[in-house]
């Protein structure tokens, strides 16, 4: 996917997010508190599609909780798989060594 496709896809995502906010069962006050903004600023952001990427992530986490959980599960599964591969390749570190190094570093 090239950069222009990403930009247009992002624009579509933000547009869909705004539509889903309007259709959601949540009251506007919920989103205002979530983003910690005043209502006039929130409506301006919606009108101009000017949510930051962090705001989009936060809103989507609350608007699409099931999809968010599935995404988190996939990310964790990838990390677990990567860790297993590293252990199989002998790249693991002994827990006792890590513990001893930590105690030494922090004077415990």
MDTraj code that builds the backbone (N, CA, C; nanometers):
import mdtraj as md
import numpy as np

residues = "UNK UNK UNK UNK UNK UNK UNK UNK UNK UNK UNK UNK UNK UNK UNK UNK UNK UNK UNK UNK UNK UNK UNK UNK UNK UNK UNK UNK UNK UNK UNK UNK UNK UNK UNK UNK UNK UNK UNK UNK UNK UNK UNK UNK UNK UNK UNK UNK UNK UNK UNK UNK UNK UNK UNK UNK UNK UNK UNK UNK UNK UNK UNK UNK UNK UNK UNK UNK UNK UNK UNK UNK UNK UNK UNK UNK UNK UNK UNK UNK UNK UNK UNK UNK UNK UNK UNK UNK UNK UNK UNK UNK UNK UNK UNK UNK UNK UNK UNK UNK UNK UNK UNK UNK UNK UNK UNK UNK".split()
xyz = np.array([
    [0.0854, -0.1173, 0.0000],
    [0.0000, 0.0000, 0.0000],
    [0.0901, 0.1238, 0.0000],
    [0.0631, 0.2171, -0.0909],
    [0.1467, 0.3367, -0.0968],
    [0.0936, 0.4438, -0.0014],
    [0.1684, 0.5507, 0.0113],
    [0.1354, 0.6560, 0.1082],
    [0.0014, 0.7221, 0.0803],
    [-0.0292, 0.7461, -0.0459],
    [-0.1573, 0.8095, -0.0775],
    [-0.2751, 0.7212, -0.0380],
    [-0.2612, 0.5923, -0.0595],
    [-0.3675, 0.5000, -0.0173],
    [-0.3854, 0.5060, 0.1339],
    [-0.2752, 0.5102, 0.2067],
    [-0.2827, 0.5195, 0.3528],
    [-0.3544, 0.6465, 0.3968],
    [-0.3209, 0.7574, 0.3331],
    [-0.3821, 0.8856, 0.3685],
    [-0.5320, 0.8826, 0.3425],
    [-0.5714, 0.8331, 0.2261],
    [-0.7141, 0.8286, 0.1939],
    [-0.7879, 0.7269, 0.2805],
    [-0.7226, 0.6180, 0.3125],
    [-0.7840, 0.5202, 0.4029],
    [-0.8017, 0.5802, 0.5420],
    [-0.7018, 0.6557, 0.5876],
    [-0.7120, 0.7195, 0.7187],
    [-0.8273, 0.8195, 0.7197],
    [-0.8402, 0.8956, 0.6135],
    [-0.9502, 0.9912, 0.6030],
    [-1.0841, 0.9179, 0.6107],
    [-1.0933, 0.8058, 0.5425],
    [-1.2165, 0.7262, 0.5469],
    [-1.2413, 0.6733, 0.6887],
    [-1.1375, 0.6297, 0.7553],
    [-1.1501, 0.5775, 0.8918],
    [-1.2022, 0.6862, 0.9852],
    [-1.1464, 0.8057, 0.9761],
    [-1.1898, 0.9157, 1.0631],
    [-1.3344, 0.9528, 1.0319],
    [-1.3707, 0.9568, 0.9047],
    [-1.5087, 0.9865, 0.8658],
    [-1.6035, 0.8820, 0.9238],
    [-1.5674, 0.7561, 0.9138],
    [-1.6511, 0.6483, 0.9681],
    [-1.6590, 0.6569, 1.1199],
    [-1.5494, 0.6904, 1.1824],
    [-1.5461, 0.7050, 1.3282],
    [-1.6439, 0.8137, 1.3719],
    [-1.6436, 0.9247, 1.3030],
    [-1.7343, 1.0355, 1.3359],
    [-1.8796, 0.9926, 1.3176],
    [-1.9084, 0.9205, 1.2110],
    [-2.0447, 0.8705, 1.1898],
    [-2.0849, 0.7742, 1.3017],
    [-1.9921, 0.6904, 1.3429],
    [-2.0206, 0.5950, 1.4506],
    [-2.0392, 0.6655, 1.5848],
    [-1.9689, 0.7749, 1.6059],
    [-1.9893, 0.8546, 1.7273],
    [-2.1321, 0.9093, 1.7276],
    [-2.1747, 0.9616, 1.6139],
    [-2.3093, 1.0185, 1.6042],
    [-2.4169, 0.9130, 1.6271],
    [-2.3928, 0.7903, 1.5809],
    [-2.4912, 0.6827, 1.5915],
    [-2.4821, 0.6047, 1.7228],
    [-2.3767, 0.6272, 1.7993],
    [-2.3535, 0.5445, 1.9182],
    [-2.4555, 0.5732, 2.0277],
    [-2.4633, 0.4805, 2.1203],
    [-2.5521, 0.4955, 2.2354],
    [-2.4911, 0.5859, 2.3423],
    [-2.3625, 0.6178, 2.3275],
    [-2.2953, 0.7046, 2.4248],
    [-2.3435, 0.8478, 2.4082],
    [-2.3519, 0.9175, 2.5192],
    [-2.3856, 1.0592, 2.5151],
    [-2.2589, 1.1382, 2.4835],
    [-2.2771, 1.2562, 2.4324],
    [-2.1632, 1.3414, 2.3968],
    [-2.0739, 1.3654, 2.5187],
    [-2.1345, 1.3770, 2.6356],
    [-2.0570, 1.4021, 2.7578],
    [-1.9530, 1.2925, 2.7811],
    [-1.9842, 1.1702, 2.7419],
    [-1.8896, 1.0598, 2.7570],
    [-1.7636, 1.0855, 2.6751],
    [-1.7807, 1.1283, 2.5502],
    [-1.6669, 1.1555, 2.4637],
    [-1.5906, 1.2794, 2.5090],
    [-1.6633, 1.3782, 2.5592],
    [-1.5972, 1.4990, 2.6102],
    [-1.5061, 1.4653, 2.7268],
    [-1.5571, 1.3823, 2.8160],
    [-1.4767, 1.3417, 2.9319],
    [-1.3607, 1.2522, 2.8873],
    [-1.3861, 1.1642, 2.7946],
    [-1.2850, 1.0725, 2.7448],
    [-1.1667, 1.1488, 2.6844],
    [-1.1963, 1.2496, 2.6046],
    [-1.0916, 1.3274, 2.5383],
    [-1.0486, 1.4499, 2.6184],
    [-1.1229, 1.4795, 2.7243],
    [-1.0929, 1.5940, 2.8104],
    [-1.0932, 1.7244, 2.7292],
    [-1.2023, 1.7458, 2.6540],
    [-1.2176, 1.8677, 2.5744],
    [-1.3554, 1.9284, 2.6001],
    [-1.3687, 2.0557, 2.5655],
    [-1.4984, 2.1237, 2.5774],
    [-1.5854, 2.0859, 2.4582],
    [-1.7157, 2.0981, 2.4762],
    [-1.8068, 2.0534, 2.3709],
    [-1.7882, 2.1280, 2.2400],
    [-1.7653, 2.2585, 2.2436],
    [-1.7476, 2.3327, 2.1186],
    [-1.6229, 2.2848, 2.0438],
    [-1.5181, 2.2546, 2.1180],
    [-1.3942, 2.2053, 2.0565],
    [-1.4153, 2.0656, 1.9983],
    [-1.4913, 1.9830, 2.0694],
    [-1.5214, 1.8480, 2.0224],
    [-1.5988, 1.8528, 1.8905],
    [-1.7020, 1.9381, 1.8841],
    [-1.7814, 1.9484, 1.7609],
    [-1.6983, 2.0058, 1.6460],
    [-1.6086, 2.0966, 1.6774],
    [-1.5197, 2.1508, 1.5743],
    [-1.4291, 2.0399, 1.5199],
    [-1.3767, 1.9564, 1.6104],
    [-1.2929, 1.8438, 1.5680],
    [-1.3725, 1.7498, 1.4766],
    [-1.4972, 1.7267, 1.5114],
    [-1.5809, 1.6391, 1.4287],
    [-1.6077, 1.7025, 1.2924],
    [-1.6423, 1.8295, 1.2933],
    [-1.6738, 1.8995, 1.1690],
    [-1.5533, 1.9026, 1.0745],
    [-1.4357, 1.9280, 1.1320],
    [-1.3144, 1.9428, 1.0504],
    [-1.2337, 1.8139, 1.0383],
    [-1.2824, 1.7068, 1.1004],
    [-1.2109, 1.5780, 1.0999],
    [-1.0661, 1.5969, 1.1475],
    [-1.0515, 1.6580, 1.2632],
    [-0.9186, 1.6944, 1.3114],
    [-0.8826, 1.6230, 1.4413],
    [-0.9207, 1.4984, 1.4536],
    [-0.8798, 1.4204, 1.5697],
    [-0.7352, 1.3763, 1.5489],
    [-0.6582, 1.3814, 1.6550],
    [-0.5207, 1.3309, 1.6467],
    [-0.5247, 1.1785, 1.6385],
    [-0.4152, 1.1189, 1.6012],
    [-0.4123, 0.9724, 1.5931],
    [-0.4347, 0.9109, 1.7304],
    [-0.3823, 0.9748, 1.8350],
    [-0.4035, 0.9225, 1.9706],
    [-0.5509, 0.9310, 2.0093],
    [-0.6178, 1.0379, 1.9690],
    [-0.7608, 1.0513, 1.9969],
    [-0.8409, 0.9461, 1.9199],
    [-0.8017, 0.9217, 1.7963],
    [-0.8692, 0.8192, 1.7163],
    [-0.8539, 0.6833, 1.7828],
    [-0.7337, 0.6532, 1.8311],
    [-0.7105, 0.5253, 1.8996],
    [-0.7981, 0.5145, 2.0240],
    [-0.8034, 0.6202, 2.1021],
    [-0.8823, 0.6195, 2.2250],
    [-1.0314, 0.6055, 2.1957],
    [-1.0797, 0.6814, 2.0983],
    [-1.2216, 0.6724, 2.0620],
    [-1.2568, 0.5343, 2.0095],
    [-1.1712, 0.4799, 1.9243],
    [-1.2012, 0.3488, 1.8666],
    [-1.1990, 0.2393, 1.9726],
    [-1.1133, 0.2545, 2.0715],
    [-1.1083, 0.1567, 2.1813],
    [-1.2434, 0.1498, 2.2526],
    [-1.3092, 0.2643, 2.2666],
    [-1.4366, 0.2681, 2.3379],
    [-1.5569, 0.2445, 2.2465],
    [-1.5441, 0.2818, 2.1205],
    [-1.6553, 0.2593, 2.0278],
    [-1.6631, 0.1153, 1.9788],
    [-1.5476, 0.0522, 1.9676],
    [-1.5401, -0.0847, 1.9143],
    [-1.4668, -0.1762, 2.0132],
    [-1.5223, -0.1978, 2.1314],
    [-1.4492, -0.2736, 2.2340],
    [-1.4163, -0.4172, 2.1939],
    [-1.5053, -0.4837, 2.1229],
    [-1.4796, -0.6224, 2.0838],
    [-1.3651, -0.6296, 1.9824],
    [-1.3685, -0.5410, 1.8830],
    [-1.2605, -0.5378, 1.7844],
    [-1.1284, -0.4993, 1.8495],
    [-1.1341, -0.4094, 1.9469],
    [-1.0126, -0.3687, 2.0176],
    [-0.9531, -0.4873, 2.0930],
    [-1.0390, -0.5645, 2.1594],
    [-0.9907, -0.6810, 2.2337],
    [-0.9301, -0.7846, 2.1396],
    [-0.9940, -0.8061, 2.0254],
    [-0.9402, -0.8999, 1.9267],
    [-0.8039, -0.8527, 1.8764],
    [-0.7897, -0.7223, 1.8539],
    [-0.6623, -0.6654, 1.8107],
    [-0.5550, -0.6867, 1.9171],
    [-0.5901, -0.6589, 2.0425],
    [-0.4956, -0.6791, 2.1526],
    [-0.4531, -0.8256, 2.1617],
    [-0.5478, -0.9159, 2.1468],
    [-0.5170, -1.0588, 2.1512],
    [-0.4201, -1.0981, 2.0397],
    [-0.4398, -1.0408, 1.9205],
    [-0.3496, -1.0698, 1.8082],
    [-0.2091, -1.0173, 1.8356],
    [-0.2003, -0.8975, 1.8902],
    [-0.0694, -0.8385, 1.9217],
    [0.0028, -0.9238, 2.0249],
    [-0.0680, -0.9642, 2.1288],
    [-0.0080, -1.0477, 2.2335],
    [0.0355, -1.1814, 2.1765],
    [-0.0474, -1.2393, 2.0907],
    [-0.0125, -1.3683, 2.0297],
    [0.1147, -1.3561, 1.9457],
    [0.1298, -1.2447, 1.8744],
    [0.2516, -1.2236, 1.7948],
    [0.3745, -1.2134, 1.8849],
    [0.3613, -1.1424, 1.9970],
    [0.4733, -1.1295, 2.0907],
    [0.5096, -1.2643, 2.1523],
    [0.4090, -1.3422, 2.1851],
    [0.4339, -1.4746, 2.2420],
    [0.5056, -1.5626, 2.1407],
    [0.4599, -1.5587, 2.0177],
    [0.5237, -1.6382, 1.9121],
    [0.6687, -1.5937, 1.8909],
    [0.6905, -1.4637, 1.8904],
    [0.8266, -1.4107, 1.8747],
    [0.9146, -1.4563, 1.9906],
    [0.8612, -1.4533, 2.1119],
    [0.9367, -1.4972, 2.2293],
    [0.9709, -1.6453, 2.2213],
    [0.8759, -1.7254, 2.1775],
    [0.9012, -1.8696, 2.1629],
    [1.0129, -1.8938, 2.0625],
    [1.0085, -1.8222, 1.9513],
    [1.1130, -1.8371, 1.8498],
    [1.2494, -1.7962, 1.9047],
    [1.2540, -1.6895, 1.9804],
    [1.3807, -1.6453, 2.0395],
    [1.4335, -1.7478, 2.1385],
    [1.3452, -1.8059, 2.2162],
    [1.3880, -1.9096, 2.3107],
    [1.4414, -2.0314, 2.2367],
    [1.3732, -2.0712, 2.1302],
    [1.4178, -2.1859, 2.0503],
    [1.5532, -2.1601, 1.9847],
    [1.5813, -2.0313, 1.9565],
    [1.7089, -1.9951, 1.8953],
    [1.8183, -1.9732, 1.9997],
    [1.7833, -1.9949, 2.1258],
    [1.8815, -1.9789, 2.2327],
    [1.9077, -1.8347, 2.2713],
    [1.8157, -1.7461, 2.2417],
    [1.8351, -1.6043, 2.2718],
    [1.7746, -1.5639, 2.4063],
    [1.7263, -1.6595, 2.4810],
    [1.6669, -1.6311, 2.6107],
    [1.7728, -1.6017, 2.7158],
    [1.7309, -1.5358, 2.8232],
    [1.8202, -1.5042, 2.9342],
    [1.7639, -1.5705, 3.0587],
    [1.8495, -1.6308, 3.1358],
    [1.8097, -1.6994, 3.2580],
    [1.7488, -1.6004, 3.3573],
    [1.6357, -1.6372, 3.4160],
    [1.5671, -1.5494, 3.5101],
    [1.6541, -1.5139, 3.6288],
    [1.7260, -1.6101, 3.6798],
    [1.8112, -1.5852, 3.7965],
    [1.9165, -1.4793, 3.7650],
    [1.9703, -1.4817, 3.6456],
    [2.0692, -1.3820, 3.6046],
    [2.0050, -1.2435, 3.5967],
    [1.8861, -1.2356, 3.5377],
    [1.8152, -1.1077, 3.5280],
    [1.7863, -1.0548, 3.6674],
    [1.7406, -1.1412, 3.7567],
    [1.7098, -1.1024, 3.8936],
    [1.8339, -1.0512, 3.9651],
    [1.9447, -1.1232, 3.9529],
    [2.0697, -1.0824, 4.0168],
    [2.1183, -0.9489, 3.9611],
    [2.1123, -0.9320, 3.8304],
    [2.1542, -0.8056, 3.7680],
    [2.0677, -0.6893, 3.8143],
    [1.9374, -0.7131, 3.8267],
    [1.8455, -0.6084, 3.8718],
    [1.8741, -0.5698, 4.0159],
    [1.8970, -0.6686, 4.1002],
    [1.9283, -0.6409, 4.2410],
    [2.0565, -0.5610, 4.2515],
    [2.1549, -0.5988, 4.1734],
    [2.2823, -0.5280, 4.1744],
    [2.2651, -0.3839, 4.1248],
    [2.1893, -0.3665, 4.0183],
    [2.1694, -0.2339, 3.9582],
    [2.0955, -0.1404, 4.0540],
    [1.9975, -0.1919, 4.1244],
    [1.9133, -0.1062, 4.2097],
    [1.9492, -0.1177, 4.3585],
    [2.0571, -0.1872, 4.3894],
    [2.1053, -0.1957, 4.5270],
    [2.0091, -0.2625, 4.6226],
    [1.9415, -0.3640, 4.5751],
    [1.8444, -0.4351, 4.6596],
    [1.9068, -0.5607, 4.7143],
])
top = md.Topology()
chain = top.add_chain()
for i, resn in enumerate(residues, 1):
    res = top.add_residue(resn, chain, resSeq=i)
    for name in ("N", "CA", "C"):
        top.add_atom(name, md.element.get_by_symbol(name[0]), res)
traj = md.Trajectory(xyz[None], top)
